């Protein structure tokens, strides 16, 4: 399959490709940041797609990527795009680069298959358009484009990934990506940022929900409970200020009235919202400069 991929409001990529999404979504081996991205990194798995998915979901791995691409071109998405989720690559300095892992069956000298080249081109075209990154090959961490894990040297972990054979195929990936963009209209645009009260967390007893956002226009956050047989879910929501102190709000969610909105005054000073009681919620806003 070929054609343009798009990013939904939830950060999931959709379009004419075989795409699966990680469970849980996002992958546990990740964190939240500003969402400002520099480029795209080509990685090689030194293994299989299934094995890499399993490893990235192991807390001991302390590693992940935004995407994995199998020999057959199947795409696996580990975390959302445009939500501030950061994959954990080896070498913290490359945290602002989107990572695409490619299956190699344990042999990095094996060239990318035709299906992998097309899927990688679809992802690269989408990611560069979404983040305003040049659609080009780059061999420097200082220049945006499609780079390699190895180009970062020691500061990126001193890796040879993805190997000379696969690194040399980046020109073909860019050529196909340019063809996709040329035949598919305008570049994909980030979804419009909702007011925060429209971004409602669906939660249940013992579950955790999280989100990250940019900007300073938000003033509240909504919680939507799924009591699952419990008549009342009690919430004690604490807003932690960067400047110090907490704003605490008590709310209740029931089957009859499952939604509650917690106001956040002056969110542009930077804050986090957390609640740790019968329903565990952790929401970490990120008010990055615009």
C-alpha positions, 0 to 999 in steps of 0.5 A: 500500500502507498499514499499519505498518512495523517495524524488524528486528534489522539496522536494515532496515525491512520491512512493507507497502510497496515497499522497497529497500535501499542498496548498500552498506548503509549508504550510505558518506556517513554516520557512527556516533553515539549513536542518540538521535533528536529528530525527523523532517525532511521533505526534497525531492530537487530531482530524481529518486529514482534521481538522489538515490540515485546522488548519495548514494552518491558520496563527493563528495556528503558528504550522505545521508538515512535514506530516499528516497520516489519519486513512486510511493511506493517507499521506499529505505533508505540506512542502518539504524535503531536501530544508531547510523547517522547520515545526513549532512544539510546542516547538522551541527546536525540530525544527530539527526533522521531525514531523509526525502527526497521525489522532486520531479522538480526542482520543489519546488513540486510537491505530494507525490503520494498515494502519497508521502503514504502512504509518508511517513506509514508512515515517520513513524509507524514512526520516531516510535514507534521513537524515542519522538518525538511524532507531531505537526508541529513548526516548531522544532528544540527540539520533536520531531515532523515538521519541515522542513529550513528550520526550522533556519535558518542552523545547518541550512545555511540551506535552503528545503527542502522548500518551502512547498507540501510543508511544508504537507502535513505535517499530512496526513502526520501525519493518515495516520500517526495512522490507521496507528497507530490501526489497527495496535496498539502502536507498534514497539519497538526490537529487543532488544539481543543480547549482543555475542558474538551479533552476529557479523560475516560477513567475507571477504578484503578486505571491511570490516564495521562496527557500532555499539551502545549500553550497557555489558553487552557483553564480546566480539565474534565474527568469522565468516570467509568465506575464499573459497578461502583456507585461513587468515585471520589476524586481529590485533584491537586494542581501543583504549581511550578512556583510552589504550592497546590490547589486542591479540589474535591469532586465526585463522579457517579454513574448518573453524573460521570463528568467533573471539570476541575478549573486550573487558574493561570495555567501558563505559570506551569503546573501538573494535575495529579490525583491518587485515590480510588481512581488514579489519574496523572496528567502532566501539562507542558506549557512550552514557549510558542 
